[in-house]
Amino acid sequence: MKYGNGIGKKFYEDGSVRRFPGNTVVAPIQPGCSAYDVMVQLRQMVIEAGLDDHLILLPVDSYHMTVLDCVVDENRGREYWPAALSTDCSLEEADDYISAAVATVPNPGPVRMKFDQLGLGANCAVVRLLPADETEEKKLWDFRDGATQAMGLHTPQYSQYRFHISLGYVRIIPDGEAEARMKALAEKINGYIARQPAFETGVPYMAYFDDMMAFSPSRIPR
């Protein structure tokens, strides 16, 4: 049995959540948004395929599109940490700095997105998204570029970032019969999301997290 790349980092081998604190900017996907209904349906499809022991499914109240990765406590290499901050500063100080920097950039407001396809690797299962048109793409990247400059943080993967909604994390990499079921499920999911219309996210906000199960718009104890 081979575990996914997030095991030992974001989750334990039994699928229970591991502490992995940090901050980020997210656009919520909530009830009332058609994408929320799509994600709930995809979650049910995983369960019905009997693959929820292989994927650690995220709770429906945590669905969001990541607009901008900021910092995580466990990754303090200089390429992943703001230049103005010491790499041994407290996470509370990092929260102060990042939230103040992001607040200097105009909020892009709700963003219209469209579904692309399922992304499934050794780490996680995500539903990839594309901006609905060039105007929405420019709005997103203007915010990302402005916030990145304000934070003084430009990670190596920044320009290759792909927007997505996370469905779950890989606990066990499927093989044999389970791998065949996963491939069949991926085809079914891609067919389903290809039929879905564009949607509008909630208003992006600065989020704080202790783990991958909850993203709070309010500051949390560190």
ChimeraX attribute file (.defattr): number of C-alpha atoms within 10 A of each C-alpha:
attribute: neighborCount
match mode: 1-to-1
recipient: residues
	/A:1	7
	/A:2	10
	/A:3	17
	/A:4	22
	/A:5	18
	/A:6	17
	/A:7	20
	/A:8	13
	/A:9	13
	/A:10	18
	/A:11	22
	/A:12	15
	/A:13	14
	/A:14	11
	/A:15	19
	/A:16	11
	/A:17	18
	/A:18	18
	/A:19	15
	/A:20	16
	/A:21	17
	/A:22	24
	/A:23	25
	/A:24	23
	/A:25	23
	/A:26	24
	/A:27	23
	/A:28	24
	/A:29	24
	/A:30	17
	/A:31	13
	/A:32	9
	/A:33	14
	/A:34	16
	/A:35	25
	/A:36	21
	/A:37	15
	/A:38	15
	/A:39	19
	/A:40	16
	/A:41	14
	/A:42	19
	/A:43	18
	/A:44	14
	/A:45	17
	/A:46	22
	/A:47	14
	/A:48	11
	/A:49	13
	/A:50	14
	/A:51	19
	/A:52	18
	/A:53	15
	/A:54	20
	/A:55	23
	/A:56	21
	/A:57	23
	/A:58	16
	/A:59	14
	/A:60	17
	/A:61	15
	/A:62	18
	/A:63	24
	/A:64	23
	/A:65	23
	/A:66	19
	/A:67	23
	/A:68	24
	/A:69	19
	/A:70	25
	/A:71	20
	/A:72	19
	/A:73	18
	/A:74	11
	/A:75	13
	/A:76	15
	/A:77	9
	/A:78	13
	/A:79	12
	/A:80	18
	/A:81	22
	/A:82	24
	/A:83	13
	/A:84	10
	/A:85	16
	/A:86	13
	/A:87	17
	/A:88	9
	/A:89	11
	/A:90	13
	/A:91	18
	/A:92	14
	/A:93	13
	/A:94	23
	/A:95	22
	/A:96	12
	/A:97	16
	/A:98	24
	/A:99	22
	/A:100	14
	/A:101	17
	/A:102	24
	/A:103	13
	/A:104	12
	/A:105	17
	/A:106	11
	/A:107	15
	/A:108	17
	/A:109	15
	/A:110	17
	/A:111	21
	/A:112	18
	/A:113	22
	/A:114	19
	/A:115	24
	/A:116	17
	/A:117	20
	/A:118	21
	/A:119	16
	/A:120	18
	/A:121	13
	/A:122	16
	/A:123	18
	/A:124	19
	/A:125	21
	/A:126	18
	/A:127	22
	/A:128	18
	/A:129	18
	/A:130	17
	/A:131	20
	/A:132	17
	/A:133	11
	/A:134	9
	/A:135	11
	/A:136	17
	/A:137	15
	/A:138	13
	/A:139	16
	/A:140	21
	/A:141	15
	/A:142	15
	/A:143	18
	/A:144	20
	/A:145	16
	/A:146	16
	/A:147	25
	/A:148	22
	/A:149	15
	/A:150	18
	/A:151	22
	/A:152	16
	/A:153	21
	/A:154	19
	/A:155	15
	/A:156	10
	/A:157	9
	/A:158	14
	/A:159	10
	/A:160	7
	/A:161	11
	/A:162	12
	/A:163	20
	/A:164	22
	/A:165	24
	/A:166	22
	/A:167	26
	/A:168	23
	/A:169	26
	/A:170	25
	/A:171	27
	/A:172	23
	/A:173	18
	/A:174	22
	/A:175	12
	/A:176	7
	/A:177	8
	/A:178	15
	/A:179	13
	/A:180	12
	/A:181	17
	/A:182	20
	/A:183	13
	/A:184	12
	/A:185	18
	/A:186	19
	/A:187	13
	/A:188	13
	/A:189	18
	/A:190	16
	/A:191	13
	/A:192	14
	/A:193	19
	/A:194	12
	/A:195	9
	/A:196	14
	/A:197	12
	/A:198	15
	/A:199	19
	/A:200	18
	/A:201	21
	/A:202	19
	/A:203	14
	/A:204	21
	/A:205	22
	/A:206	23
	/A:207	22
	/A:208	24
	/A:209	22
	/A:210	20
	/A:211	15
	/A:212	20
	/A:213	17
	/A:214	15
	/A:215	23
	/A:216	16
	/A:217	16
	/A:218	11
	/A:219	15
	/A:220	13
	/A:221	9
	/A:222	13
